[in-house]
Amino acid sequence: MDNLSDYIKWMGDLPFSAYPLNDADALVLCFLAYYDFTSLFSETGKEVCLRDSLGMLEEGELRVMLVGRDRGFRGILEAAARSRRFGDLRMSDYVDLRRAEPPLQFAALTFHGEDFSFLAFRGTDGSLAGWKEDFMISFTITEAQDLARAYAQRVIEEDGSYYIGGHSKGGNLALYAACELPARQWDRVHRLYLLDSPGLCPEVMETDCIGRIDPKTTRIIPTFSVVGNLFEPEISDSRIVSSTAGGFVQHSLDTWGIDHGKLALAQEESPRSRWINETLSRWIGGISQEDRAVFVQELFAALSADGAETLEDIESGGAASFESILASLFKASSVTKRTITDLPKRAILGEHYDEITQLSLSGWLMKRFQDWQAQYTARRAELPEEEKDGDRT
């Protein structure tokens, strides 16, 4: 099974005029949105070709904003920039904003071919601010979502053909922006790509807009998907793609399978993935919006207690960082402590969690026994008399 790098090598000599933009191309462009092109745009100007990035890439001036960047991510940009298919794409409207407090992580850029433009929103980078915003969509509209809406409304003009897409958080931003587009601009959009990305929290905003955008939307998740099933949007064209990795690593686009230039589709999700999603849904559903806000604030205050600003900072701090996080969580409110301990309980007790917590374990067991006894008595009452007699012997 091929991957993104193989696809770029396979299709690299074919221009979009000969082979129009497809699903695999959307994966490539959304992956390229993870690269930090700040230095390229500041030096070259408002519009550059992807091929122009090669010099800076070779000099080590471009980096990819992803956790685990040592997995050969540089090779994907280099292969794309050297190819005929992607290298001549023009890039414009590059935005990259980061701030610790209030938390903000937002980046987007637009790729231009001869007859299309593709708005690509970056997913979560390694910053704690970016991860905090991911949690915040469960109780509020985030600043990144507002910026995505403004970006799409500014870039999409009344002529031309547009695509919108994003991976992970980037897909959530793309979804929110699409839902907020005026009808005249949405008419210019050919397709919206949601790549293993969360949906919209129904307690935060009306989700009726999903029906309007559904006919032009494609949702793709790997066989093991957790992020992409949070607030799962009901999209008719939803697909499951195979992956060269296992477990949570399947979230990364560079592990998604390609077969002869098309997505390597799978029949169903992993049972373990579905169990995790059901547990998380029950957990989130059991927390009020107010408590979600308290939990997120205190959790990330604990994660940054030792001065950490990124996941790498926490990892490099080793045991000392972990001790600081635990110490801060011990001082957290009862809301946060209850929320943290609630997740493993729901995972163990499953659908019986609410019933058990209301009755106590002994009360729940007694009720289950009484229910079984009542069912047994009811079934015996329906039996013929001769079968009842035989049952007693």
KOLKE-863068 format. One record per residue (C-alpha): x, y, z; residue in three letters. Coordinates in steps of 0.02 Angstrom, whole numbers, padded with zeros to 5 digits, always signed. Layout:
<atoms>
XYZALA;...
</atoms>
This chain:
<atoms>
+00000+00000+00000MET;+00070+00170-00051ASP;+00070+00331+00051ASN;+00077+00518+00015LEU;+00261+00515-00035SER;+00228+00374-00157ASP;+00077+00467-00228TYR;+00180+00624-00261ILE;+00312+00521-00353LYS;+00177+00426-00448TRP;+00079+00579-00504MET;+00216+00711-00500GLY;+00235+00728-00689ASP;+00049+00750-00722LEU;-00015+00930-00718PRO;-00188+00967-00648PHE;-00245+01011-00824SER;-00218+00829-00873ALA;-00280+00748-00713TYR;-00394+00861-00609PRO;-00379+00883-00421LEU;-00437+00729-00326ASN;-00452+00666-00147ASP;-00267+00618-00133ALA;-00217+00792-00191ASP;-00323+00865-00052ALA;-00223+00760+00073LEU;-00059+00827+00003VAL;-00114+01010+00009LEU;-00183+00995+00186CYS;-00020+00913+00239PHE;+00082+01054+00161LEU;-00017+01178+00267ALA;+00080+01113+00418TYR;+00241+01192+00355TYR;+00294+01359+00426ASP;+00315+01468+00271PHE;+00336+01632+00368THR;+00515+01663+00310SER;+00471+01620+00129LEU;+00330+01745+00120PHE;+00421+01882+00215SER;+00567+01871+00093GLU;+00479+01838-00072THR;+00316+01934-00060GLY;+00128+01906-00057LYS;+00125+01764-00185GLU;+00255+01628-00209VAL;+00269+01460-00297CYS;+00287+01303-00194LEU;+00447+01271-00292ARG;+00519+01430-00215ASP;+00526+01342-00047SER;+00665+01222-00101LEU;+00809+01341-00066GLY;+00751+01381+00110MET;+00710+01199+00142LEU;+00888+01147+00096GLU;+00958+01282+00209GLU;+00851+01221+00354GLY;+00748+01380+00364GLU;+00579+01295+00345LEU;+00506+01183+00480ARG;+00351+01078+00495VAL;+00232+01119+00638MET;+00196+00941+00689LEU;+00237+00831+00837VAL;+00354+00691+00783GLY;+00436+00792+00645ARG;+00580+00667+00628ASP;+00473+00544+00527ARG;+00530+00610+00358GLY;+00404+00752+00343PHE;+00533+00859+00254ARG;+00537+00733+00111GLY;+00353+00763+00070ILE;+00377+00950+00045LEU;+00536+00922-00056GLU;+00454+00794-00170ALA;+00300+00903-00196ALA;+00403+01061-00230ALA;+00511+00970-00359ARG;+00362+00892-00449SER;+00275+00968-00599ARG;+00103+00938-00523ARG;+00130+01031-00360PHE;+00289+01133-00385GLY;+00205+01262-00497ASP;+00060+01293-00379LEU;+00056+01473-00321ARG;+00030+01508-00137MET;-00048+01665-00064SER;-00138+01737+00088ASP;-00023+01650+00211TYR;-00073+01682+00392VAL;+00014+01610+00546ASP;-00039+01672+00718LEU;+00010+01602+00888ARG;-00020+01668+01063ARG;-00013+01586+01234ALA;-00150+01686+01322GLU;-00287+01701+01277PRO;-00246+01543+01180PRO;-00234+01557+00991LEU;-00157+01448+00857GLN;-00215+01485+00681PHE;-00132+01460+00513ALA;-00197+01452+00335ALA;-00141+01477+00156LEU;-00217+01464-00017THR;-00146+01362-00161PHE;-00187+01417-00339HIS;-00188+01307-00494GLY;-00238+01361-00668GLU;-00424+01337-00636ASP;-00445+01315-00448PHE;-00395+01382-00278SER;-00379+01276-00121PHE;-00397+01354+00052LEU;-00299+01244+00173ALA;-00315+01266+00361PHE;-00175+01200+00473ARG;-00216+01076+00610GLY;-00149+01079+00787THR;+00037+01108+00807ASP;+00138+01063+00961GLY;+00091+01219+01060SER;-00011+01204+01219LEU;-00114+01352+01158ALA;-00164+01253+01003GLY;-00214+01101+01105TRP;-00309+01209+01229LYS;-00411+01283+01086GLU;-00453+01105+01031ASP;-00531+01072+01202PHE;-00619+01241+01201MET;-00731+01198+01053ILE;-00832+01094+01177SER;-00898+01250+01264PHE;-00868+01405+01155THR;-00832+01474+00982ILE;-00644+01497+00978THR;-00544+01641+00907GLU;-00467+01524+00779ALA;-00641+01479+00715GLN;-00685+01663+00698ASP;-00522+01693+00604LEU;-00560+01547+00488ALA;-00731+01619+00448ARG;-00655+01790+00411ALA;-00515+01712+00307TYR;-00634+01615+00194ALA;-00749+01763+00171GLN;-00600+01873+00123ARG;-00515+01751+00003VAL;-00664+01677-00091ILE;-00716+01793-00231GLU;-00872+01791-00338GLU;-00787+01703-00482ASP;-00672+01553-00490GLY;-00683+01377-00419SER;-00632+01346-00239TYR;-00593+01200-00126TYR;-00583+01211+00064ILE;-00499+01083+00175GLY;-00404+01043+00332GLY;-00341+00902+00440HIS;-00381+00880+00625SER;-00415+01051+00700LYS;-00390+01122+00524GLY;-00541+01022+00465GLY;-00645+01092+00608ASN;-00594+01269+00555LEU;-00637+01227+00374ALA;-00807+01159+00428LEU;-00847+01312+00533TYR;-00791+01431+00395ALA;-00896+01340+00265ALA;-01051+01343+00376CYS;-01031+01532+00398GLU;-01005+01573+00214LEU;-01141+01676+00130PRO;-01235+01579-00004ALA;-01154+01674-00148ARG;-00981+01623-00089GLN;-01030+01444-00047TRP;-01092+01429-00227ASP;-00911+01455-00284ARG;-00848+01309-00176VAL;-00828+01147-00272HIS;-00787+01034-00123ARG;-00753+01040+00064LEU;-00631+00912+00136TYR;-00639+00862+00319LEU;-00490+00750+00360LEU;-00506+00660+00527ASP;-00570+00819+00607SER;-00695+00857+00747PRO;-00869+00918+00706GLY;-00964+01062+00786LEU;-01022+01049+00966CYS;-01213+01055+00959PRO;-01219+01140+01129GLU;-01113+01284+01064VAL;-01194+01319+00896MET;-01337+01263+00787GLU;-01284+01120+00674THR;-01424+01139+00546ASP;-01293+01213+00429CYS;-01222+01037+00403ILE;-01371+00996+00294GLY;-01334+01144+00181ARG;-01151+01100+00152ILE;-01173+00911+00148ASP;-01194+00889-00042PRO;-01020+00963-00072LYS;-00927+00890+00077THR;-00812+00739+00092THR;-00764+00672+00263ARG;-00619+00551+00277ILE;-00560+00460+00434ILE;-00434+00317+00459PRO;-00488+00148+00526THR;-00431+00202+00700PHE;-00507+00374+00725SER;-00535+00467+00887VAL;-00514+00652+00844VAL;-00620+00635+00687GLY;-00767+00562+00782ASN;-00782+00699+00914LEU;-00950+00788+00886PHE;-00960+00679+00730GLU;-01044+00775+00588PRO;-01173+00683+00484GLU;-01093+00690+00312ILE;-01164+00581+00173SER;-00996+00560+00085ASP;-00900+00489+00234SER;-00758+00368+00197ARG;-00637+00261+00296ILE;-00458+00249+00234VAL;-00330+00114+00272SER;-00167+00163+00357SER;+00011+00100+00362THR;+00016+00134+00550ALA;-00080+00071+00700GLY;-00180+00152+00841GLY;-00173+00340+00867PHE;-00030+00362+00743VAL;-00159+00335+00604GLN;-00214+00514+00636HIS;-00061+00574+00538SER;-00097+00603+00353LEU;+00070+00532+00297ASP;+00012+00359+00354THR;-00147+00356+00249TRP;-00151+00228+00111GLY;-00153+00266-00075ILE;-00190+00135-00207ASP;-00154+00176-00390HIS;-00182+00361-00363GLY;-00339+00342-00258LYS;-00376+00322-00073LEU;-00355+00145-00010ALA;-00526+00129+00070LEU;-00572+00011+00212ALA;-00741-00066+00254GLN;-00756-00016+00436GLU;-00676+00066+00586GLU;-00576-00026+00718SER;-00688-00096+00858PRO;-00566-00025+00986ARG;-00581+00146+00905SER;-00771+00138+00915ARG;-00763+00090+01100TRP;-00649+00238+01138ILE;-00765+00355+01043ASN;-00919+00293+01135GLU;-00830+00315+01302THR;-00772+00491+01260LEU;-00945+00540+01199SER;-01025+00480+01362ARG;-00889+00569+01461TRP;-00910+00736+01372ILE;-01099+00721+01376GLY;-01093+00700+01564GLY;-01005+00867+01592ILE;-01095+01035+01585SER;-01024+01174+01476GLN;-00979+01274+01631GLU;-00882+01127+01704ASP;-00797+01097+01537ARG;-00729+01275+01542ALA;-00664+01254+01720VAL;-00584+01087+01678PHE;-00495+01150+01522VAL;-00430+01306+01609GLN;-00361+01209+01758GLU;-00294+01065+01655LEU;-00189+01178+01544PHE;-00136+01285+01690ALA;-00065+01125+01763ALA;+00020+01076+01599LEU;+00106+01245+01590SER;+00145+01256+01777ALA;+00331+01229+01747ASP;+00337+01361+01609GLY;+00301+01240+01467ALA;+00231+01316+01306GLU;+00237+01161+01196THR;+00216+00973+01210LEU;+00403+00959+01177GLU;+00438+01068+01329ASP;+00340+00947+01438ILE;+00427+00797+01363GLU;+00601+00872+01381SER;+00564+00917+01562GLY;+00549+00733+01604GLY;+00501+00681+01781ALA;+00515+00859+01848ALA;+00380+00922+01728SER;+00269+00775+01768PHE;+00285+00811+01955GLU;+00239+00994+01927SER;+00085+00943+01828ILE;+00028+00822+01963LEU;+00058+00950+02100ALA;-00049+01077+02008SER;-00188+00952+01978LEU;-00192+00907+02163PHE;-00232+01092+02196LYS;-00367+01097+02063ALA;-00551+01119+02100SER;-00669+00976+02137SER;-00741+01001+01961VAL;-00575+00958+01879THR;-00537+00813+01996LYS;-00710+00739+01968ARG;-00695+00763+01779THR;-00527+00675+01772ILE;-00580+00526+01878THR;-00745+00512+01785ASP;-00665+00457+01620LEU;-00592+00289+01679PRO;-00753+00251+01774LYS;-00857+00277+01618ARG;-00736+00170+01518ALA;-00755+00026+01642ILE;-00940+00040+01681LEU;-00997+00090+01506GLY;-01184+00111+01483GLU;-01217+00066+01666HIS;-01116+00214+01734TYR;-01260+00333+01769ASP;-01368+00197+01846GLU;-01228+00137+01960ILE;-01179+00311+02020THR;-01360+00351+02063GLN;-01394+00190+02160LEU;-01220+00143+02228SER;-01142-00021+02172LEU;-01235-00131+02298SER;-01401-00047+02255GLY;-01369-00068+02069TRP;-01329-00254+02091LEU;-01489-00279+02192MET;-01591-00190+02059LYS;-01513-00296+01922ARG;-01557-00454+02021PHE;-01737-00394+02045GLN;-01752-00356+01859ASP;-01688-00529+01815TRP;-01808-00608+01940GLN;-01955-00512+01867ALA;-01908-00563+01690GLN;-01892-00746+01743TYR;-02063-00742+01828THR;-02143-00662+01675ALA;-02069-00793+01558ARG;-02130-00936+01670ARG;-02306-00864+01671ALA;-02311-00881+01482GLU;-02263-01066+01483LEU;-02392-01207+01470PRO;-02430-01293+01637GLU;-02342-01455+01589GLU;-02180-01359+01552GLU;-02192-01267+01718LYS;-02207-01435+01808ASP;-02059-01504+01713GLY;-01959-01350+01759ASP;-01991-01380+01945ARG;-01925-01558+01936THR;
</atoms>
